[in-house]
Amino acid sequence: MVNVYKRIGLSVYQGKDNRKENGKLKVSNSKKRKHNYGRNPVLTKLSKDDKEIRYIIRTKGGNTKVKLKSALYANVLNPDTKEIKKSKILEILKNPNDKNLDREKIITKNTVINTSLGKAVVVSRPGQDGIINAVLIKQ
């Protein structure tokens, strides 16, 4: 795992902007504070080489969050037998969340993937959880 305790990429300001609806600049009452900043999303993709990349990021309150950058395996649940097996992800079939995510083959929640056990739907959030959990689709 890669330890990243710094901001990756450009900063993302999530506070109010200083413009009115007509475009006039408002006078700000305060500076931009650290709690108003966010981070760029980690777009999880299928690993090209045989390793997974995870980032450990410090969050508010000193807690940590694991973000999955490239994935190789998924924990797949078989709903009939209630067994969970670690299986290799072969390809990303469809991402119903967004056509741009689908075109770039980015893994998010509800993405349909093809594993060594069969087709499965991702039920976890890889950019938040750092792991891919999936459920087999009945065919």
Beta strands, then each sheet from edge to edge (+ up, - down):
strand 1: 2-3
strand 2: 12-13
strand 3: 37-38
strand 4: 45-46
strand 5: 53-58
strand 6: 64-71
strand 7: 73-78
strand 8: 83-94
strand 9: 112-115
strand 10: 118-122
strand 11: 133-136
sheet 1: 1+ 5+ 6- 4-
sheet 2: 2+ 3-
sheet 3: 7+ 8- 9+ 10- 11+ 7+
end
